[in-house]
């Protein structure tokens, strides 16, 4: 019989209900002995193209029920697993949401948008190439969000076609690799792959090898931030230079 290795912190995760990649990414990167506990959240129309208004609506939606459900496992930390839902509102909204989640769950909170900033700051990065599956307006809002934190977007690439809520998650790693490379710029010190529902974690090391620059993804950044917050040990399934900063 295999020994039960549970006993390290419990991680609560709020996941948009059409997202199919955040859970496998976090399970792949989790520190052995930690446990992941997921709660899906709505607040958007699955049949609409996920533009700025829809994502802002998700960020502003009532998640009190979801927080009561995730609080039931008495988590040590809660991840808010949608980047664009708070990017579209700005840094103050993102900070306030994290504080509200923390108060309601009695746990620390990391948002995907806040984690991107924290990861870039840990790397000492001031200029980035930014890529995402979002529509143009969300990318512009993301650039403003980063700029407010002292990070300039010097290159930007999107997928060049409208994707539905499921389409983001269906992008293949080769497409995401190409997307990251198109966002590169000679002044960019790192590449950002923003979206918790892209299979970005799988291409981090390929892109870093191709461009010679660190890559920061939404899901990787959240894992980095929670590991740093809880003082968790590094292990072999953590992709990219970011984890050298632990």
ZIURTA-V318638 format. One record per residue. N is the residue number from 0. RES is the residue in one letter. PHI is phi in radians with two decimals (999 if undefined). NEAR is the number of other ideal C-beta (glycine too) atoms within 8 Angstrom. D_FIRST is the distance of its C-alpha to the first C-alpha in whole Angstrom. Layout:
((N/RES/PHI/NEAR/D_FIRST) (N/RES/PHI/NEAR/D_FIRST))
This chain:
((0/X/999/2/0) (1/X/-1.27/3/4) (2/X/-1.19/4/6) (3/X/-1.37/4/9) (4/X/-1.69/6/12) (5/X/-1.20/6/15) (6/X/2.53/4/18) (7/X/-1.49/9/20) (8/X/-1.00/9/23) (9/X/-1.68/10/23) (10/X/-1.98/16/26) (11/X/-1.58/16/28) (12/X/-2.34/15/29) (13/X/-1.65/16/33) (14/X/-2.15/13/33) (15/X/-0.96/14/36) (16/X/-1.21/8/35) (17/X/-1.70/9/36) (18/X/-1.30/13/34) (19/X/-2.02/9/32) (20/X/-2.03/12/31) (21/X/-1.10/13/30) (22/X/-1.08/12/27) (23/X/-1.09/8/25) (24/X/-1.08/13/27) (25/X/-1.19/15/26) (26/X/-1.13/8/22) (27/X/-1.14/8/23) (28/X/-1.66/12/24) (29/X/-1.07/10/22) (30/X/-1.26/9/21) (31/X/-0.93/7/17) (32/X/1.76/7/17) (33/X/-1.44/11/20) (34/X/-2.20/7/20) (35/X/-1.92/10/22) (36/X/-2.32/11/24) (37/X/-1.83/8/27) (38/X/-2.28/11/30) (39/X/-1.48/9/33) (40/X/-2.24/12/36) (41/X/-1.74/6/40) (42/X/1.63/9/43) (43/X/-2.67/13/44) (44/X/-1.60/5/46) (45/X/-1.07/9/43) (46/X/-1.53/4/46) (47/X/-1.55/10/48) (48/X/-1.17/8/48) (49/X/-1.30/13/46) (50/X/-1.57/10/49) (51/X/-1.06/11/50) (52/X/-1.12/6/51) (53/X/-1.14/12/48) (54/X/-1.21/17/46) (55/X/-1.11/11/48) (56/X/-1.10/10/48) (57/X/-1.08/13/44) (58/X/-1.06/13/44) (59/X/-1.59/7/47) (60/X/-1.25/10/45) (61/X/-1.36/5/44) (62/X/-1.96/10/40) (63/X/-1.06/7/40) (64/X/-1.10/7/38) (65/X/-1.07/11/35) (66/X/-1.20/13/35) (67/X/-1.10/9/35) (68/X/-1.17/8/32) (69/X/-1.27/15/30) (70/X/-1.14/13/31) (71/X/-1.07/6/29) (72/X/-1.58/8/26) (73/X/0.92/7/28) (74/X/-1.21/14/28) (75/X/-1.48/8/28) (76/X/-2.68/14/30) (77/X/-2.16/17/31) (78/X/-1.77/15/32) (79/X/-1.68/14/35) (80/X/-1.66/13/35) (81/X/-2.42/14/38) (82/X/-1.29/12/40) (83/X/-1.23/16/44) (84/X/-1.11/13/44) (85/X/-1.89/17/45) (86/X/-0.95/14/46) (87/X/-1.24/12/49) (88/X/-1.76/11/50) (89/X/1.91/11/50) (90/X/-1.08/9/48) (91/X/-1.12/7/50) (92/X/-1.06/10/48) (93/X/-1.05/15/45) (94/X/-1.12/9/45) (95/X/-1.14/8/46) (96/X/-1.10/12/43) (97/X/-1.04/13/40) (98/X/-1.15/9/42) (99/X/-1.15/8/42) (100/X/-1.08/14/38) (101/X/-1.05/12/38) (102/X/-1.13/7/40) (103/X/-1.31/10/38) (104/X/-1.77/13/35) (105/X/1.12/7/35) (106/X/-2.54/12/33) (107/X/-1.14/9/34) (108/X/-2.37/13/35) (109/X/-2.17/15/36) (110/X/-1.67/12/38) (111/X/-1.10/17/38) (112/X/-1.16/12/41) (113/X/-1.10/13/41) (114/X/-1.17/14/38) (115/X/-1.01/15/40) (116/X/-1.10/13/43) (117/X/-1.08/11/41) (118/X/-1.16/14/39) (119/X/-1.12/14/43) (120/X/-1.16/10/44) (121/X/-1.09/10/41) (122/X/-1.41/13/42) (123/X/1.28/5/46) (124/X/-1.55/12/47) (125/X/-2.08/7/50) (126/X/-2.38/11/51) (127/X/-2.33/17/48) (128/X/-1.67/16/48) (129/X/-2.00/16/47) (130/X/-2.40/14/45) (131/X/-2.86/14/44) (132/X/-1.62/12/44) (133/X/-1.35/13/46) (134/X/-1.28/11/50) (135/X/-0.93/7/53) (136/X/-1.12/8/53) (137/X/-1.12/15/50) (138/X/-1.08/13/50) (139/X/-1.16/8/53) (140/X/-1.15/12/52) (141/X/-1.09/15/49) (142/X/-1.08/11/51) (143/X/-1.17/9/53) (144/X/-1.03/14/50) (145/X/-1.14/16/49) (146/X/-1.05/10/53) (147/X/-1.14/8/53) (148/X/-1.81/9/50) (149/X/1.45/5/52) (150/X/-2.09/13/50) (151/X/-1.63/8/53) (152/X/-1.60/13/52) (153/X/-1.77/9/54) (154/X/-2.56/12/52) (155/X/-2.58/10/51) (156/X/-2.50/10/50) (157/X/-2.11/12/48) (158/X/-1.38/9/47) (159/X/1.24/3/51) (160/X/-2.75/4/50) (161/X/-1.27/5/49) (162/X/-2.07/10/46) (163/X/-1.34/11/45) (164/X/-1.07/10/42) (165/X/-1.48/9/39) (166/X/-1.10/9/41) (167/X/-1.05/13/40) (168/X/-1.26/12/36) (169/X/-1.58/6/37) (170/X/-1.04/13/39) (171/X/-1.55/7/38) (172/X/-0.93/8/37) (173/X/-1.12/6/40) (174/X/-1.13/9/42) (175/X/-1.24/15/40) (176/X/-1.04/12/41) (177/X/-1.12/8/45) (178/X/-1.05/15/45) (179/X/-1.10/18/44) (180/X/-1.16/10/46) (181/X/-1.22/8/49) (182/X/-1.44/15/49) (183/X/-1.18/11/49) (184/X/-2.63/9/53) (185/X/-1.06/3/54) (186/X/-1.56/7/54) (187/X/-1.23/14/50) (188/X/-1.60/10/48) (189/X/-2.74/13/45) (190/X/-1.99/17/44) (191/X/-1.83/15/43) (192/X/-1.99/17/41) (193/X/-1.76/14/41) (194/X/2.57/13/39) (195/X/-1.36/16/35) (196/X/-1.88/12/35) (197/X/-1.69/15/36) (198/X/-1.44/12/34) (199/X/-1.28/15/35) (200/X/-0.97/12/32) (201/X/-1.23/7/32) (202/X/-1.98/14/35) (203/X/-0.92/14/36) (204/X/-1.24/8/35) (205/X/-1.13/8/38) (206/X/-1.20/13/40) (207/X/-1.06/13/40) (208/X/-1.18/7/41) (209/X/-1.26/8/43) (210/X/-1.81/11/45) (211/X/1.22/5/44) (212/X/-2.34/10/44) (213/X/-1.19/12/41) (214/X/-2.08/19/40) (215/X/-2.14/17/39) (216/X/-1.97/13/37) (217/X/-1.01/15/36) (218/X/-1.25/16/33) (219/X/-1.09/19/32) (220/X/-1.13/15/35) (221/X/-1.11/15/33) (222/X/-1.11/12/30) (223/X/-1.03/16/32) (224/X/-1.16/13/34) (225/X/-1.22/13/31) (226/X/-1.14/13/29) (227/X/-1.18/9/32) (228/X/-1.13/9/33) (229/X/-1.77/10/30) (230/X/0.99/5/30) (231/X/-1.59/9/26) (232/X/-1.35/4/26) (233/X/-1.23/6/26) (234/X/-2.51/7/24) (235/X/-1.39/3/24) (236/X/-1.78/6/24) (237/X/-1.86/10/28) (238/X/-1.54/9/31) (239/X/1.79/12/34) (240/X/-1.15/9/36) (241/X/-0.91/14/36) (242/X/-1.29/11/33) (243/X/-1.17/5/35) (244/X/-1.53/8/37) (245/X/-1.15/7/34))
